[in-house]
Amino acid sequence: MSWPLRNFLGNHLPTRRYHRPIFLAASISLLTSLTLLGLITIMHWGGQEALYRDTQTVLRQTTQELMRVLQSRRGTLTFIRDAINRRPDLSLPQLQAIGASATQHTRHLLGTGLIRSYRNIHWWFGPESLSPAQLKRLNEAMVQWGQLPGVWTVPSTFVTELPKSRTSLVMWEPLRTSSYAHSAVIGAFNLNALLEDFVATRLSPHYPVEIANGEQPLFRSKDWRLASHDHRLITIEYRLEIDAVHLILRMQPGKTQIVQTLSWFNYLVIGLSLIAGLAVSGIVWMLVARTWILQRAVSRRTKALRRTLERLRQLATTDELTGLYNRRFFLDRFAFEYDRAKRYHRPLSCLMIDINGFKQVNDWLGHHAGDLVLKRVSGYLKPALRQSDILARLGGDEFTIILPETNANQATVVAEKLRRLRIPLPQGQQRIPPLSLSVGLSCLDLEGSAQTQEDLIQAADKSLYVDKERHRYTSATPMPHQPVAPATQF
């Protein structure tokens, strides 16, 4: 935010004496908004419950009415069955006349006939509206049904799928006379047309409905909405079972007068809520703007403080000259590694390093050259160690290395590698030979319980002095007395 805008907001935002009235007005507006939103929620919940109950009632009545329609269709075949049981001597022309009369006077009845001995099917009045492929599929389904155990003893009903997305409802009425042993009167109905006619004449168009045989839809209203398009749809279903027929009736709430009234009322309440919300937003924005400015200032100061703390932490743990860890960090980290090694019985080693002839370099070449030598030594030591090793400068020309997970033999190898290092002096001082390192070594005795971390440091320090005696410069080596040229950078 620019300074002119910030100054404008600072000059025109409400002062402290106006905060209480503004807070009171914002609270009233917020309470009003919450009340209106709660009223919307209650009305929506109540409307949903009312729609659910009404739709459930209508669907239950529709299911019962459909059951009566199917049972009335069965009554036609029951009449033919009773006629044959009373007069088993009826001739074939008489049976064909009865079947034709029943087919012509019963809506959606495709044909009637007689099935005998599992396979022989005689249509008295054949389903003329079916194609040869559809009729063949229908006959095969009836033969398969006749082979089921007990099907010749009780009336039954089943559904069969025909080609070209047609479904047939077959009703089966077994005969009881000896002349018709293992025989039954059969009737085939066009189930798709029957359901479409039933919904058009018996159900209000305000309620979308779907009738399915399992997962296969048999009829679906034009206003039916798929659940994938709107996951919040209310869909209620009932199951209709008549013998082997299992139909599922699903219904959705339609656009009735009650639904329209609830929608208009919800729109009104939502409009009032928006007005109240805008009022709250306008009032609260004035307070939030100043708070945002203060937060930005606090954030900038916090970031600056974090940078300062990070810098202080780095200065507290890092040697400023070489960039290595300092004595304080070494002691803290060595105590941690010592405790870990003792607790888990893991090897631990410590190396003490001193630069041979460093005092003569300071005396003869100057302290600036000595600082350059310290930097060069740290540069030679880092590549010679592992990433897990801790290298620190104790002070002066003394360095120390913590070697976790390192036993005495491995530490000896590292010490010998460091002793073989030769650090050349800065350019322009080639008349003085390269410097070498004295290395002292100590290892943690896992069997000795009385050994402390101070003992390890002292042991490494004593070992350093023993090794330094072997590499000390001889006093017989004369150094040049001419003026010393200033040392240069690496």
Residue pairs with C-beta under 8 A, 6 or more apart in sequence:
1 293
1 296
6 293
9 289
9 290
9 293
10 290
10 293
13 286
13 287
13 289
13 290
14 22
14 286
14 287
19 287
22 283
22 286
22 287
25 283
26 280
26 283
26 284
29 276
29 279
29 280
29 283
30 276
30 280
32 276
33 273
33 276
33 277
33 280
36 269
36 272
36 273
36 276
37 273
39 269
40 266
40 269
40 270
40 273
43 262
43 265
43 266
43 269
44 262
44 266
47 258
47 259
47 262
48 234
50 258
51 234
51 253
51 258
51 259
52 234
52 236
52 253
54 253
54 256
54 258
55 207
55 234
55 236
55 251
55 252
55 253
56 236
58 203
58 204
58 207
58 251
59 207
59 209
59 236
59 237
59 238
59 249
59 251
60 238
62 202
62 203
62 209
62 249
62 251
63 238
63 240
63 249
65 198
65 202
66 198
66 202
66 240
66 247
66 249
67 240
67 242
69 194
69 198
69 202
70 157
70 169
70 242
70 245
71 242
73 106
73 108
73 109
73 169
73 171
73 187
73 189
73 194
74 155
74 157
74 171
74 173
76 102
76 106
76 109
76 187
77 102
77 112
77 171
77 173
77 185
77 186
77 187
78 155
78 173
79 102
80 98
80 99
80 102
80 112
80 173
80 185
81 173
81 174
81 175
81 185
83 90
83 98
84 90
84 95
84 175
84 177
84 180
84 185
85 175
85 176
85 177
88 177
88 178
88 179
88 180
89 179
90 98
95 114
95 124
96 124
96 125
98 112
98 124
99 111
99 112
99 113
99 123
99 124
99 125
100 124
100 125
102 109
102 112
102 125
102 187
103 109
103 110
103 111
103 112
103 125
104 125
107 194
107 197
108 189
108 190
108 191
108 193
108 194
108 197
109 187
109 188
109 189
110 127
110 129
110 130
110 168
110 188
110 189
110 190
111 123
111 124
111 125
111 126
111 127
111 128
111 187
111 188
112 123
112 124
112 125
112 185
112 186
112 187
113 121
113 122
113 123
113 124
113 125
113 126
113 185
113 186
114 121
114 122
114 124
114 180
114 183
114 184
114 185
114 186
115 121
115 122
115 142
115 146
115 172
115 183
115 184
115 186
116 122
116 180
116 182
116 183
117 182
117 183
118 143
118 146
118 147
118 182
119 143
119 146
121 139
121 142
121 143
121 186
126 135
127 135
127 138
127 188
129 190
130 138
130 162
130 166
131 163
131 164
133 163
134 162
134 163
134 164
134 166
137 160
137 161
137 162
137 163
138 160
138 162
138 168
138 170
138 188
141 158
141 160
141 168
141 170
142 170
142 186
145 151
145 156
145 158
145 170
145 172
146 152
146 184
151 172
151 174
152 174
152 182
152 183
152 184
153 174
154 174
155 171
155 172
155 173
155 174
155 243
156 171
156 172
156 243
156 244
157 169
157 170
157 171
157 172
157 242
157 243
157 244
157 245
158 169
158 170
158 172
158 243
158 244
158 245
159 167
159 168
159 169
159 170
159 191
159 213
159 244
159 245
160 167
160 168
160 170
161 167
161 216
162 168
165 192
166 190
166 192
167 191
167 192
167 213
167 216
167 218
168 188
168 189
168 190
168 191
169 188
169 189
169 190
169 191
169 194
169 245
170 186
170 187
170 188
170 189
171 186
171 187
171 189
172 184
172 185
172 186
173 184
173 185
173 186
173 187
174 183
174 184
175 183
175 184
175 185
191 218
192 218
192 219
195 211
195 218
195 219
196 219
199 209
199 211
199 219
199 221
203 209
204 254
205 221
205 223
205 254
206 254
206 255
206 256
207 251
207 252
207 253
207 254
208 221
208 223
208 224
208 225
208 251
208 252
208 254
209 219
209 220
209 221
209 224
209 249
209 250
209 251
209 252
210 217
210 219
210 220
210 221
210 224
210 249
210 250
210 251
211 217
211 218
211 219
211 220
211 247
211 248
211 249
211 250
212 218
212 247
212 248
212 250
213 245
213 246
213 247
213 248
214 246
214 248
218 247
223 254
224 252
225 233
225 252
227 233
227 235
233 252
234 252
234 253
235 250
235 251
235 252
236 250
236 251
236 252
237 248
237 249
237 250
237 251
238 248
238 249
239 246
239 247
239 248
239 249
240 246
240 247
240 248
240 249
241 247
253 259
316 326
316 328
317 325
317 326
317 328
317 329
318 324
318 325
318 326
318 329
319 325
319 326
319 392
319 393
321 371
321 374
321 375
321 393
322 374
322 375
322 377
322 378
322 393
323 378
324 378
324 391
324 392
324 393
324 399
325 333
325 390
325 391
325 392
325 393
326 392
326 393
327 392
327 393
327 394
327 395
329 392
330 390
330 392
330 394
330 400
330 402
333 390
333 392
333 402
334 350
334 390
334 402
334 453
334 456
334 457
335 453
337 348
337 390
337 402
337 404
338 348
338 444
338 453
338 456
340 346
340 404
341 347
341 348
341 404
341 444
341 446
342 444
342 446
345 446
346 404
346 405
347 405
347 406
347 407
347 408
347 410
347 443
347 444
347 446
348 402
348 403
348 404
348 405
348 406
348 443
348 444
348 456
349 402
349 403
349 406
349 407
349 408
349 410
349 411
349 441
349 442
349 443
349 444
350 400
350 401
350 402
350 403
350 441
350 442
350 443
350 456
350 457
350 460
351 400
351 401
351 403
351 411
351 414
351 415
351 418
351 439
351 440
351 441
351 460
352 398
352 399
352 400
352 439
352 440
352 441
352 457
352 460
352 461
352 463
352 464
353 381
353 398
353 399
353 400
353 401
353 418
353 437
353 438
353 439
353 440
353 464
354 397
354 398
354 399
354 437
354 438
354 440
354 464
354 468
355 373
355 374
355 377
355 397
355 423
355 435
355 437
355 438
356 435
356 436
356 437
356 438
356 468
356 471
356 472
356 473
357 435
357 473
358 370
358 373
358 396
358 397
358 435
360 473
360 479
361 369
361 370
361 373
361 425
361 432
361 435
362 369
362 370
364 432
364 479
364 480
364 484
365 425
365 429
365 432
365 484
365 487
366 484
366 486
366 487
368 486
368 487
369 425
369 426
369 429
369 487
370 397
372 426
372 487
372 489
372 490
373 423
373 425
373 426
373 435
374 393
374 397
375 490
376 423
376 424
376 426
376 490
377 397
377 399
377 423
377 435
377 437
378 391
378 393
378 399
379 490
380 421
380 423
381 391
381 399
381 401
381 418
381 421
382 391
384 414
384 417
384 418
384 421
385 391
385 401
385 414
388 404
388 405
389 401
389 402
389 403
389 404
390 401
390 402
390 404
391 399
391 400
391 401
392 399
392 400
392 401
392 402
393 399
393 400
394 400
400 460
401 414
403 410
403 411
403 414
406 414
407 443
408 441
408 443
411 441
411 443
412 441
415 439
415 441
418 437
418 439
419 436
419 437
419 438
419 439
419 467
419 471
421 436
421 437
422 434
422 435
422 436
423 434
423 435
423 436
423 437
424 430
424 434
424 435
425 432
425 434
425 435
425 487
426 487
426 488
426 489
426 490
427 488
428 485
428 486
428 487
428 488
429 485
429 487
431 480
432 479
436 471
438 464
438 467
438 468
438 470
438 471
439 464
439 467
440 460
440 461
440 462
440 463
440 464
440 465
440 466
440 467
441 460
441 463
442 456
442 457
442 459
442 460
442 463
443 456
444 451
444 456
445 451
